[in-house]
Every structure is written in structure tokens, then in C-alpha cells.
Amino acid sequence: MRIVLVGPPGAGKGTQAQFITSNLAIANISTGDLFRANVSQGTPLGIEAKKYMDSGDLVPDEVTIKMVRERLAEDDARDGFLLDGFPRNVPQAEVLGAMLDELGTRLHAVLELVVDDDEVVRRLAGRRTCRTCGTVWHVDFDPPTRDGVCDRCGGELFQRDDDREETVRHRLEVYNDQTAPLIAYYADLGLLIGIDATGPVEDVTERAIAALRPLNHDWS
Ligand code: AMP
């Protein structure tokens, strides 16, 4: 099965992607994670991408598309995948359609996680990440016992540059300008399935699986 996951930053795409892909036994491909891995390894791609990521802008299409093309050519993507964070605009969606045509295949569904803007800002601007072990806390929903200190390893907590409130608002603007048009694009193609992404994580996963399972035919 080949799925695209869309939704604003902070909708919980990364978390849901993990559960959905393990449930459906398909590859989990996140362009944000691929970029972050390149940033932490200091590759030329990472150095280029970081400039855009830190300000909440999209990395240029040609850089992103090349990276996705290479990732989709890997073995584990052959039998199905979920794309988290790609496509992010209509031109990327058109290129994805052409890539799948070349491979003689197609998308089966585009799952939209629906969350409103205020909830997104609350979720992301309160997020704190441990510098040492990477655990993510939340000042309201999952606070550490001591402010600024990781309960798991005692490391220092910090706010990711792209989680600062002004950057979150900018990422939302970018989403509404560039990514939201994808919703209409995929609705026209008859591929769009929207689910409510508020409430407990397990409930959202259940809604996602319930929406995708009926498509459990013709996954070639
Ligand atoms: P994410 O973790 O999906 O929110 O992605 C983090 C950042 O990576 C985004 O704010 C963009 O700067 C960049 N990024 C991820 N996916 C794409 C994409 N498909 N096109 C352009 N930039 C992207």
C-alpha cells in the first residue's frame, strides 16, 4: 500500500506514521527525518537544508525531490510506503505522480490529520527536547519534574529553533499557503481521507487504521 500523510506541523504525523507503518508493515519515509539525519551528519545536503529548516521554510524542490527519488529506489520501499512530509506542495505532488507512473504504480490514499492552528501552536511551542538523549517533553502535557532538566538522563532541555512560537506561526503560514492546496488536489483525484487528529494518540491511530483498512484490496 502506498500512502501520503498530510497535516500541519504538530498534527502528530511522525507519531502516527510509526504506528500506521508498523500496523500495515510498510516503509516509513519522513523527509523531515531524512533532512535531520543529514544535518546531524553534516553532509552537504544537510548544510544546505538547515538554512531553510531553522527558519521554517521549505527546502528547495530540486533538493528534496532528488532525496525522495533516491529513497524510493531502496528495497524496502518496493512493497509499499507511507510518505510523511512529502509532497509539501502541488509541484512536488505532480513529480511524485510521475515517479510512481514510471515505476508502474500509484498512490492508494492520502490521509489528512486535521488539527486547528491554535492547537498546533500550543503543541509545538511547548515542546522541549533533551540535548543529551533526545527525549521530547511538553511544558503542559508532559512536563519534566524539574524545569529545564530531563527526567530520563538529567540532560539539559532546550527548545528546537523550529519550535519557537514565531517560527511555528511561520511554519503554519507556509503550510496554509503551500501545503494546504494539496488537500484539494488529492480530493479531486479521489484519494483524500481526512481524520480528526485531536485526542489521545491511540484514538487517532485507531481512526487512521479504520479509514485505511477498507482499502485493503488491490495494493499492488
Ligand atoms: P517536518 O519534520 O516534516 O516538519 O520537516 C522539517 C523541515 O524539513 C520542514 O520545516 C522543511 O524545512 C523541511 N522539509 C521536510 N519535508 C520537506 C518537503 N517535502 N519539501 C521541502 N522541505 C521539507
Residues whose N, C-alpha, C, O or C-beta is under 5 A from the ligand:
A	BS01	AMP	P9 T31 G32 D33 F35 Y52 M53 G56 D57 L58 V59 T64 G85 F86 P87 R88
